[in-house]
Amino acid sequence: MDFPEIIKKNDIKELEDFLKNNDVNEEVHGQSLLFWAVHLGNLEFAKVLIKKGASVNQKDSLGRTPLSISAFFGFTEIAKLLLENNAQIDATSMYRAYNGWDGHIQSDILKLFKEYE
């Protein structure tokens, strides 16, 4: 089974089986597995991927990291998980927190960033 199907089914066991034969930092459509878990707001998948060694600072071709995606969507719990695992707060993450997907400032993300400065 491929990663998009596994995350769509939200099946942790299949994710763990997938990772036995695949690199935790491989990319699907130009983004890391962790990027996709964050993009879809899947905290449990993000936890497993990080535990298995996923790079929390891996950038895609547009310079986006999992943290910048969590900032954009306002996924505070995921952002906290990433920061607890040494994600770097960069200019893109700050910009995306100030210019969230819904056109609003992601205040909770900015508060969280202050805690990790």
Buried (B, 14 or more C-beta within 10 A) or exposed (E): EEBEEBBEEEBBEBBEEBBEEEEBBEBBEEBBBBBBBBBBBBBEBBBBBBEBEBBBBBBBEEEBBBBBBBBBBBBBEBBBBBBEBEBEBBEBBBEBBBBBEEEEEBEBBEEBBEEBE
